[in-house]
Amino acid sequence: MEEEKKLTAEEFVLQAIKKLRKDPFRGIHSVYSGFNEAFRKYFGTNPVEATSRLAAEGKIETRPFKGGVMLFLPGEAPQRPSADEIIQLILGSEGKSISEEEFVTEGIKRLRKEPYKGIHSVFSGFNDAFRKHFNKDPIEFTSKMASEGKVEIIPLRSGKGVMLYLPGEGPRGRKTDEALKKILE
C-alpha cells in the first residue's frame, strides 16, 4: 500500500463491494466477506461509521443481516415492501377491516416465508405496518397476546426485534422434548 495513493473511504467501500461479491449476489456481508477487518486494517478506524455515512449520503445501500449488514451499490439492494404494501398483503385484496389480534395472526401467516413458521417482527416489516395501521405499539400488543397464549414470541440475541409464531409453532429444542419426557415418565 503506497501511502500517497491511499483510497478514500468511499472508493474503498465501492471497490470492496464490486470485488468481494460473488455471483449471483449483488452485495457483500460486512463481516463474513472480510470487509470490516480489511477496512480496519487499511484505515485504522471503525467501518460502521463510514458505511453508515455513505448510506446516509446515498453512495451505498445497506440492509441489516444476521451478524452484520449487507452492503450494496446504489439501486442494487433488494427493495423492502412499504408499510402500506405490508398492510395490503395482510388485509388481502378485499381490504377488509380486521382487529389488531387478527392482524397479528394474519401477519404471521402471510409474511412468513417457507419453510419458516415465524416472522421477524422488524425485518418482515410487521412492526411498521402494525404501527401505521393501528397507531399503536406492536411490541406492547404482541406481548399481551403472548401472555394470553395467542402467539409465541422468541427474543433474538441481537436484541433487535423478536420472532413471532402462532401458538404451538415456535421452535422446540430437543432438550425441551427430552426434559418433558423425563418429567412425565
C-alpha positions as CSV (number, residue, x, y, z in Angstrom):
1,M,0.0,0.0,0.0
2,E,1.6,3.2,-1.1
3,E,0.6,6.0,1.3
4,E,0.4,8.7,-1.4
5,K,-2.2,6.6,-3.4
6,K,-4.4,5.8,-0.4
7,L,-8.1,5.3,-1.3
8,T,-10.8,7.4,0.2
9,A,-13.3,5.5,2.4
10,E,-15.9,5.8,-0.4
11,E,-13.5,4.4,-3.0
12,F,-12.5,1.6,-0.7
13,V,-16.2,0.6,0.1
14,L,-17.3,0.8,-3.6
15,Q,-14.3,-1.2,-4.7
16,A,-14.9,-3.8,-1.9
17,I,-18.5,-4.3,-3.0
18,K,-17.5,-4.8,-6.6
19,K,-14.6,-7.1,-5.9
20,L,-15.7,-9.1,-3.0
21,R,-19.3,-10.0,-4.1
22,K,-19.8,-13.5,-5.6
23,D,-22.2,-14.2,-8.4
24,P,-25.2,-14.2,-8.3
25,F,-25.2,-12.0,-5.2
26,R,-25.2,-8.2,-5.6
27,G,-24.0,-7.3,-2.2
28,I,-21.4,-8.3,0.4
29,H,-21.8,-9.2,4.1
30,S,-19.8,-6.6,6.2
31,V,-18.4,-9.3,8.4
32,Y,-18.3,-12.6,6.5
33,S,-16.8,-11.1,3.4
34,G,-13.8,-9.9,5.4
35,F,-14.7,-6.3,4.6
36,N,-14.8,-5.0,8.2
37,E,-11.4,-6.3,9.1
38,A,-9.9,-5.1,5.8
39,F,-11.3,-1.7,6.4
40,R,-9.9,-1.5,10.0
41,K,-6.5,-2.7,8.7
42,Y,-6.4,-0.2,5.9
43,F,-7.8,2.9,7.7
44,G,-7.4,2.0,11.4
45,T,-10.9,3.2,12.1
46,N,-14.4,1.7,12.6
47,P,-16.0,0.7,9.2
48,V,-19.5,1.1,10.6
49,E,-19.2,4.9,10.9
50,A,-18.0,5.1,7.2
51,T,-20.6,2.8,5.8
52,S,-23.4,4.5,7.8
53,R,-22.3,7.9,6.5
54,L,-22.1,6.6,2.9
55,A,-25.5,5.0,3.2
56,A,-27.0,8.3,4.6
57,E,-25.4,10.1,1.6
58,G,-26.9,7.6,-0.9
59,K,-23.5,6.4,-2.1
60,I,-24.2,2.8,-1.0
61,E,-27.2,0.9,0.4
62,T,-27.3,-1.3,3.4
63,R,-29.6,-3.9,4.7
64,P,-29.5,-5.4,8.2
65,F,-28.5,-9.1,8.1
66,K,-27.6,-11.7,10.6
67,G,-24.3,-10.9,12.2
68,G,-23.8,-7.6,10.5
69,V,-25.1,-5.7,7.4
70,M,-25.2,-6.3,3.7
71,L,-23.5,-3.6,1.6
72,F,-24.8,-2.8,-1.9
73,L,-24.1,-0.3,-4.7
74,P,-26.9,2.2,-5.1
75,G,-30.0,0.7,-6.7
76,E,-28.8,-2.9,-6.2
77,A,-30.2,-3.6,-2.7
78,P,-33.4,-5.7,-2.5
79,Q,-36.4,-3.5,-2.2
80,R,-38.4,-3.8,1.0
81,P,-42.1,-3.6,0.8
82,S,-43.5,-0.4,2.3
83,A,-45.7,-0.4,5.4
84,D,-48.7,0.2,3.1
85,E,-47.8,-2.8,0.9
86,I,-47.4,-5.0,4.0
87,I,-50.8,-3.8,5.3
88,Q,-52.4,-4.6,1.9
89,L,-50.8,-8.1,2.0
90,I,-52.2,-8.8,5.5
91,L,-55.7,-7.4,4.8
92,G,-55.9,-9.2,1.5
93,S,-57.2,-7.9,-1.8
94,E,-60.6,-7.1,-0.5
95,G,-59.0,-4.8,2.2
96,K,-61.4,-5.9,4.8
97,S,-61.3,-4.3,8.3
98,I,-59.8,-6.7,10.9
99,S,-59.0,-6.4,14.6
100,E,-55.5,-6.0,16.0
101,E,-55.4,-9.6,17.0
102,E,-56.5,-10.8,13.5
103,F,-53.9,-8.5,12.0
104,V,-51.1,-10.2,14.1
105,T,-52.2,-13.8,13.2
106,E,-52.8,-12.9,9.5
107,G,-49.5,-11.1,9.5
108,I,-47.6,-14.2,10.7
109,K,-49.4,-16.4,8.2
110,R,-48.9,-14.1,5.2
111,L,-45.4,-12.7,5.9
112,R,-43.6,-15.9,6.7
113,K,-41.5,-17.5,4.0
114,E,-41.5,-21.2,3.6
115,P,-40.1,-23.3,5.2
116,Y,-40.2,-20.9,8.2
117,K,-43.1,-20.9,10.6
118,G,-42.4,-17.4,12.1
119,I,-41.6,-13.9,11.1
120,H,-39.1,-11.4,12.3
121,S,-41.1,-8.5,13.8
122,V,-38.7,-5.8,12.4
123,F,-37.2,-7.2,9.2
124,S,-40.5,-8.6,7.9
125,G,-42.0,-5.0,8.1
126,F,-44.7,-6.2,10.5
127,N,-43.9,-3.7,13.3
128,D,-44.0,-0.7,11.0
129,A,-47.2,-1.9,9.3
130,F,-49.0,-2.5,12.6
131,R,-47.9,0.8,14.0
132,K,-49.1,2.6,10.8
133,H,-52.4,0.8,10.5
134,F,-53.5,0.9,14.2
135,N,-51.3,3.8,15.6
136,K,-50.5,1.5,18.5
137,D,-47.3,-0.1,19.8
138,P,-46.9,-3.5,18.2
139,I,-44.5,-4.7,20.9
140,E,-47.0,-3.9,23.7
141,F,-49.8,-5.6,21.8
142,T,-47.9,-8.8,20.8
143,S,-46.5,-9.1,24.3
144,K,-50.1,-9.1,25.6
145,M,-51.1,-11.7,23.1
146,A,-48.2,-13.8,24.1
147,S,-49.1,-13.6,27.8
148,E,-52.6,-14.8,26.8
149,G,-51.1,-17.7,24.8
150,K,-52.4,-16.4,21.5
151,V,-48.9,-16.1,19.9
152,E,-45.4,-17.2,20.8
153,I,-42.5,-14.8,21.0
154,I,-38.9,-15.8,20.8
155,P,-36.4,-13.0,21.7
156,L,-33.3,-12.7,19.5
157,R,-29.8,-12.5,20.8
158,S,-29.2,-9.4,18.6
159,G,-31.8,-7.5,20.7
160,K,-33.4,-6.1,17.5
161,G,-36.9,-7.4,17.2
162,V,-38.3,-10.8,18.0
163,M,-39.6,-13.8,16.2
164,L,-43.4,-14.2,16.2
165,Y,-45.1,-17.5,15.8
166,L,-48.7,-18.8,16.0
167,P,-49.3,-20.9,19.1
168,G,-47.6,-24.3,19.0
169,E,-45.4,-23.4,16.0
170,G,-42.4,-21.9,17.8
171,P,-39.2,-23.9,17.7
172,R,-38.9,-26.7,20.2
173,G,-35.5,-27.8,21.2
174,R,-34.5,-31.4,21.6
175,K,-33.7,-30.7,25.3
176,T,-37.3,-29.5,25.8
177,D,-38.7,-32.7,24.5
178,E,-36.2,-34.8,26.5
179,A,-36.9,-32.9,29.7
180,L,-40.7,-33.3,29.2
181,K,-40.3,-37.0,28.5
182,K,-38.2,-37.4,31.7
183,I,-40.7,-35.4,33.8
184,L,-43.6,-37.4,32.6
185,E,-42.0,-40.9,32.9
